[in-house]
Amino acid sequence: MEFAKMHGLGNDFIVVAGEKALPDNAAELAVRLCNRYFGIGADGLVYILPSEKADFHMRIMNSDGSEAEQCGNAIRCVAKYVYDNGLAARSELTIETLGAGVQPVRLTIENGKVAQVTVDMGRPILNGLDVPTTIDANPVVGHPVEVDGREFKFTAVSMGNPHCVIYVDDAAGFDLAAWGPKLETHPLFPRKINVEFATVHSRDQVDMRVWERGAGPTLACGTGACATLVSSVLNGLTDREATISLAGGDLRIRWDEASGRIYMTGPAEAVYTGSVDV
């Protein structure tokens, strides 16, 4: 199998193009190939497939074999891959996702290669039952959740995949490994959840660290950055456009007031190509 190793701000993927449909053994392949000691190593395995609704269809298998509905860093990698490898010649494309439908992307080209990708991430889902959580409220803002005797307050947002955003004093130094998995699997979240720990420094800048559902701690999460901006606006902490700073770098997120849509701008990088026996 031919593949490209790519990353969006350090959130890394094994990207495969040329398949006609998602292989039956995609989950097993993701677990094996994403292993950082015995495989290629990645946060996820991404397939670029044909689409009847868009230019391309993206399917994402997490490193634990579960399927992700959407991934903001992966969609930027897919956009860069198809343009840089001659599968698309336009700077505006559409990519079908499992959980967020068809998403338009706009490419910034420098020296014949994609340098930045702006993704129309759609409108956030704020109804608690639809995120999903077990909470019948719209929106779910500042809701308590208790784990191991500690109470956190979270805001729930879906960007096609579920997120809970929690504000802490020092996101960069927060113990993700201690609290991330316990919150991910809390009964309030029937399909598990991505957990963002955020610290607001100004109305234009937020630090965020993430525990991703099915992958654990990652250096960046595009949908999580979008959810963090939405949460911060709902909590009155930032303006509708801000820089979300992750461990792997910065994303610029804008929540358009007129349309209600979220726009994410950031880079994607190709690391190397190779082949592997599957």
C-alpha positions in Angstrom: 0.0 0.0 0.0 1.3 3.4 -1.0 1.0 6.2 1.6 2.0 9.7 2.5 2.9 10.7 6.1 1.4 14.1 6.8 0.6 16.4 9.7 -1.4 19.4 10.6 0.5 21.2 13.4 1.9 17.9 14.6 -1.4 16.0 14.5 -0.1 13.3 12.2 -1.8 10.9 9.7 -1.1 8.1 7.3 -2.8 9.3 4.1 -3.9 6.7 1.5 -5.4 7.6 -1.9 -6.5 5.3 -4.7 -8.9 3.0 -2.9 -12.5 2.8 -4.3 -14.0 2.3 -0.9 -13.0 2.0 2.7 -11.3 -1.4 3.1 -13.1 -4.0 5.3 -10.0 -4.2 7.5 -9.5 -0.5 7.9 -9.9 -0.6 11.7 -7.3 -3.3 12.0 -4.9 -1.6 9.7 -5.3 1.7 11.7 -4.3 0.0 14.9 -1.4 -1.8 13.4 0.0 1.0 11.2 -0.5 3.9 13.6 1.5 2.1 16.3 4.5 4.3 17.0 6.8 1.4 17.9 5.8 -1.4 15.6 4.2 0.5 12.7 4.5 3.7 10.8 3.2 5.8 13.7 0.3 8.3 13.5 -2.7 9.6 15.3 -4.9 8.3 12.5 -5.2 6.5 9.1 -6.9 8.7 6.5 -8.4 7.4 3.2 -9.1 9.7 0.3 -12.0 8.1 -1.6 -14.4 8.9 -4.5 -17.5 10.9 -3.6 -20.8 11.3 -5.3 -21.5 14.6 -3.5 -18.1 16.3 -3.5 -14.7 16.3 -5.1 -13.4 13.8 -2.6 -14.6 11.8 0.4 -12.4 11.6 3.5 -12.7 8.7 6.0 -10.6 8.7 9.2 -9.7 5.8 11.4 -8.3 6.7 14.8 -5.3 4.9 16.1 -7.5 2.7 18.3 -9.5 1.5 15.3 -12.6 3.6 15.9 -13.8 5.9 13.1 -13.8 9.7 13.6 -16.7 11.7 12.1 -14.5 14.6 11.2 -11.0 16.0 11.8 -10.0 19.6 11.0 -6.3 18.8 10.7 -6.9 15.8 8.5 -9.1 17.7 6.1 -6.3 20.2 5.6 -3.9 17.4 4.9 -6.3 15.8 2.4 -6.7 19.2 0.6 -2.9 19.6 0.4 -2.4 16.0 -0.8 -4.9 16.2 -3.6 -3.6 19.5 -5.0 0.1 18.9 -4.5 -0.2 15.4 -6.1 -2.2 16.6 -9.1 -5.5 15.0 -8.2 -7.1 18.4 -8.2 -6.1 21.6 -10.1 -8.4 24.1 -8.5 -7.8 26.2 -5.4 -11.4 25.7 -4.2 -12.6 22.2 -3.5 -15.2 20.3 -1.6 -14.5 17.3 0.7 -17.2 15.0 2.0 -16.9 13.9 5.7 -18.7 11.3 7.7 -20.1 13.6 10.4 -20.1 17.1 9.0 -21.3 16.6 5.5 -19.6 18.3 2.5 -17.1 21.0 3.5 -15.7 23.6 1.1 -12.0 24.3 1.4 -9.9 27.2 -0.1 -6.2 26.7 -0.8 -3.5 29.3 -0.5 -0.8 28.3 -3.1 2.8 29.3 -2.8 5.4 28.2 -5.3 3.0 25.6 -6.7 2.3 24.0 -3.4 -0.4 24.4 -0.7 0.8 26.6 2.1 -2.4 27.2 4.0 -6.0 25.8 3.9 -9.1 27.6 5.0 -12.0 25.2 5.7 -15.6 26.0 6.0 -16.3 23.9 9.0 -20.1 24.5 9.0 -22.3 25.6 11.9 -21.6 24.3 15.4 -24.2 22.1 17.0 -25.1 23.4 20.5 -28.1 21.4 21.5 -26.9 19.1 24.3 -28.7 16.0 23.2 -27.4 16.4 19.6 -23.7 16.9 20.5 -24.4 14.3 22.0 -24.6 14.6 25.8 -27.3 13.4 28.2 -28.2 17.0 29.0 -31.4 18.5 27.6 -30.3 22.1 27.2 -29.4 24.4 24.3 -26.7 25.5 24.7 -24.8 23.6 27.4 -22.6 26.2 28.9 -20.8 26.0 32.3 -22.4 22.6 33.1 -20.7 20.7 36.0 -19.1 17.3 35.6 -17.5 15.4 38.5 -14.7 12.9 38.2 -12.7 11.4 41.1 -14.1 14.0 43.5 -13.1 17.0 41.3 -15.7 19.2 39.6 -15.1 20.8 36.2 -17.5 23.1 34.3 -17.7 22.5 30.6 -19.4 23.8 27.4 -20.5 21.3 24.9 -20.1 21.8 21.1 -20.3 19.5 18.1 -18.4 20.3 15.0 -19.6 17.0 13.4 -17.8 15.3 16.3 -18.4 15.9 20.0 -16.4 18.2 22.2 -16.4 19.5 25.8 -14.4 22.6 26.5 -13.1 23.2 30.1 -11.3 26.4 31.2 -8.3 25.9 33.4 -5.5 28.2 34.8 -2.7 26.7 32.7 -3.7 24.7 29.7 -0.1 24.1 28.6 0.8 22.6 32.0 -2.5 20.7 32.6 -2.3 16.9 33.3 -4.1 15.6 30.2 -3.3 11.9 31.0 -4.9 12.2 34.5 -8.2 13.8 33.5 -8.6 13.3 29.7 -9.5 9.6 29.6 -11.9 9.9 32.6 -13.8 12.8 31.0 -13.8 11.1 27.6 -15.7 8.1 28.9 -17.9 9.9 31.5 -21.6 8.8 31.4 -22.7 12.3 30.4 -21.2 11.6 27.0 -22.9 8.6 25.4 -20.6 8.4 22.4 -17.5 9.5 24.4 -16.1 13.0 23.8 -13.1 15.0 22.8 -11.9 17.1 25.8 -10.3 20.6 25.4 -8.6 22.3 28.3 -8.3 26.0 27.5 -6.8 29.2 29.0 -7.9 32.6 27.7 -5.1 35.1 27.5 -7.0 37.9 25.6 -10.1 38.3 23.5 -7.9 37.4 20.5 -5.8 34.5 21.8 -6.5 31.2 23.7 -4.2 28.4 24.7 -5.7 25.0 24.3 -4.6 21.4 24.9 -6.6 18.4 23.8 -7.4 14.8 24.7 -8.8 13.3 21.6 -11.5 10.6 21.7 -9.9 7.4 20.3 -6.4 8.9 20.1 -5.4 10.4 23.4 -3.3 13.5 23.7 -2.4 15.0 20.3 -0.4 18.1 19.3 -3.4 19.7 17.7 -7.1 19.3 17.0 -8.8 21.4 14.3 -12.4 20.7 15.3 -11.3 21.2 18.9 -9.9 24.6 18.1 -13.2 25.5 16.5 -15.2 24.2 19.5 -12.9 26.2 21.8 -13.6 29.4 19.9 -17.4 28.8 19.9 -17.3 28.0 23.6 -15.2 31.1 24.3 -17.7 33.3 22.5 -20.6 31.7 24.3 -18.9 32.3 27.6 -18.2 36.0 26.7 -14.4 35.4 26.8 -13.3 36.2 23.3 -14.4 37.9 20.1 -15.8 35.9 17.2 -12.3 35.6 15.6 -9.3 34.5 17.6 -6.0 32.6 17.4 -6.2 29.2 19.1 -2.7 28.1 20.2 -2.1 24.4 20.4 1.0 22.4 21.3 1.9 22.1 17.6 1.1 25.6 16.6 -1.6 28.1 15.9 -4.9 28.0 14.1 -7.0 31.1 13.2 -10.7 30.5 13.8 -13.6 32.7 12.8 -17.3 32.3 13.7 -19.1 34.4 11.2 -22.0 36.2 12.8 -24.2 36.5 9.7 -24.0 32.9 8.5 -23.2 31.2 11.8 -20.5 29.2 10.0 -17.0 28.5 11.4 -13.9 29.1 9.3 -10.6 27.5 10.2 -7.3 28.5 8.6 -4.0 26.7 9.1 -1.1 24.8 7.5 -0.6 21.2 6.5 2.7 19.5 5.8 3.9 16.5 3.9 6.6 14.6 5.7 7.5 11.6 3.5 6.0 8.9 1.2 6.4 5.2 1.4 4.9 1.8 0.9 4.0 -0.9 3.4 2.8 -4.5 3.1 -0.8 -4.9 4.3 
